[in-house]
Amino acid sequence: MKKVVVTGVSRGLGLALSKALLAEGYGVIGLGRGESPAFLTLEADYPGQIAYVQADMTELHALSDIARHISKAYGPIYGLVNNAGIGAAGVLATMHQADMEKVIATNLLGPMTLTKYLMRAMLARKEGRIVNISSISAQTGFHAMSVYAASKAGLEGFSRALSREAGKYNITVNCVAPGFLDTDMTEGFDGDQLASIRRRAPLGLPTSEQVAGAVIYLLSPAAASVTGTVMTVDGGSTA
Ligand SMILES: NC(=O)c1ccc[n+]([C@@H]2O[C@H](COP(=O)([O-])OP(=O)(O)OC[C@H]3O[C@@H](n4cnc5c(N)ncnc54)[C@H](OP(=O)(O)O)[C@@H]3O)[C@@H](O)[C@H]2O)c1
């Protein structure tokens, strides 16, 4: 059974992705900062396929020990999906410095640090898949999302460059960039904003399950030669 580490499995896309991975036969080592009861209930349908490790992506100094624990207890690890993230809507001029730093720590520094430590065993084994969850906001400007967009654009640059040093070790590094998803992250969007976002998507807005499908592909044998790319799943919003 190939094992995949997924961050942010408590809800939203991370939970949907965990279900999809389990259904495909992967073992899922879920990371989250709370108790994640919804993730843990998946054990009933997929006994022996899940494990849960508490980790806060902003506690960067702890990620080395967490990665070591994961490799020792559950390794070898085939894949890593950096999914945990926060949105921080707000115009830059009035955004608190602490909020800006939290977005960058959660969405960029945390994933880079966890990748650094989990990737070491992949390098030694000469096998691995890394998928970073970006956002269409990395490439398309949206009002009041500059810091979030910067974190995701950083993640895309990180993935592209890392794919070059990882490739010779048979490790791929890619991003999946979802459009608007109906999760807790977007619950603050008002009706007008939502209507305009919906109008922009000729195929309709994507579901978390459809985004999970892109991740499943990037982890699959069919994607062995795909690296350094961004797969956009946005119903055509940015076409
Ligand atoms: N929703 C969208 O429209 C959309 C669009 C494009 C990209 N994305 C990206 O998709 C990913 C998943 O987002 P979502 O929509 O599923 O959001 P969500 O429903 O708000 O879930 C976010 C997940 O990240 C976890 N998380 C947040 N901060 C964390 C931290 N410091 N340490 C560990 N885990 C942390 C949360 O855990 P807790 O339960 O502990 O808070 C939760 O599991 C994110 O990277 C997001 O940027 C979302």
The ligand as a Gaussian input file, in Angstrom:
#p B3LYP/6-31G(d) Opt

LIG

0 1
 N      -11.815000      27.146000      -0.746000
 C      -11.369000      27.675000      -1.864000
 O      -12.084000      28.369000      -2.598000
 C       -9.954000      27.413000      -2.304000
 C       -9.575000      27.853000      -3.578000
 C       -8.274000      27.646000      -4.004000
 C       -7.378000      27.019000      -3.177000
 N       -7.757000      26.610000      -1.938000
 C       -6.739000      25.970000      -1.100000
 O       -7.178000      24.663000      -0.781000
 C       -6.589000      24.267000       0.462000
 C       -7.686000      23.726000       1.376000
 O       -8.588000      24.777000       1.640000
 P      -10.114000      24.523000       2.073000
 O      -10.954000      25.282000       1.142000
 O      -10.345000      23.067000       2.276000
 O      -10.116000      25.310000       3.470000
 P      -10.769000      24.952000       4.872000
 O      -12.060000      24.239000       4.700000
 O      -10.725000      26.238000       5.626000
 O       -9.717000      23.912000       5.508000
 C       -8.406000      24.325000       5.776000
 C       -7.639000      23.173000       6.364000
 O       -6.309000      23.632000       6.665000
 C       -6.035000      23.359000       8.040000
 N       -5.146000      24.325000       8.636000
 C       -5.271000      25.666000       8.660000
 N       -4.239000      26.227000       9.347000
 C       -3.467000      25.187000       9.757000
 C       -2.277000      25.108000      10.511000
 N       -1.654000      26.184000      11.003000
 N       -1.739000      23.887000      10.738000
 C       -2.344000      22.778000      10.275000
 N       -3.480000      22.787000       9.557000
 C       -4.032000      23.988000       9.314000
 C       -7.408000      23.408000       8.709000
 O       -7.333000      22.767000       9.965000
 P       -8.240000      23.226000      11.237000
 O       -9.517000      22.474000      11.118000
 O       -7.410000      22.858000      12.413000
 O       -8.438000      24.716000      11.134000
 C       -8.243000      22.669000       7.675000
 O       -8.062000      21.284000       7.771000
 C       -5.879000      25.510000       1.010000
 O       -4.505000      25.435000       0.724000
 C       -6.518000      26.647000       0.227000
 O       -5.667000      27.764000       0.130000
 C       -9.027000      26.782000      -1.478000

